[in-house]
Amino acid sequence: MLRLFSTLTKILIASLLTGFVLHKLNLSAEDVLLEMGLTPEAVMNTLETSVTWAIPHLLLGSMVIVPVWLVVFLFRPPRG
């Protein structure tokens, strides 16, 4: 758990520093997207499409995986 928190903290600090540098260079997120040939609307549309596709697949998969994991967890020999 500590490793996860440490990694997330490092990512947060790196993102803040990068954002600060880009701001000082007068670059915005929209400018960077336009340089890549994208628009904020296209990114949001792609994100929405991806989430709309992923949610039903996640639910269907979890209906199989969670019961299998529970059975394996319950029948695992005790530790120690």
C-alpha positions, 0 to 999 in steps of 0.5 A, a space after each residue: 500500500 505504501 508503494 502505491 501511495 509513493 508512486 501516486 505521489 511521484 506522479 502527482 508531483 511530476 504532473 504539477 511540475 510539468 504543468 507549471 513549466 508548460 504554463 510558463 511556456 504559454 502552452 495550454 492543454 488545448 494547444 498541445 492537443 491541436 499540435 497532435 491534430 486533436 480537439 478537446 471535443 474529439 478527446 471527450 467523444 473518444 473517452 465517452 465512447 470508450 467508457 460506454 464500451 467498457 462498462 458492460 464488458 466489465 460488468 459481464 466479466 465480473 459476474 464470472 470472475 468474482 464468484 470464481 475468486 470467492 470459491 478459490 478464496 474460501 477453499 484455500 488452505 489457511 496460512 500459518 
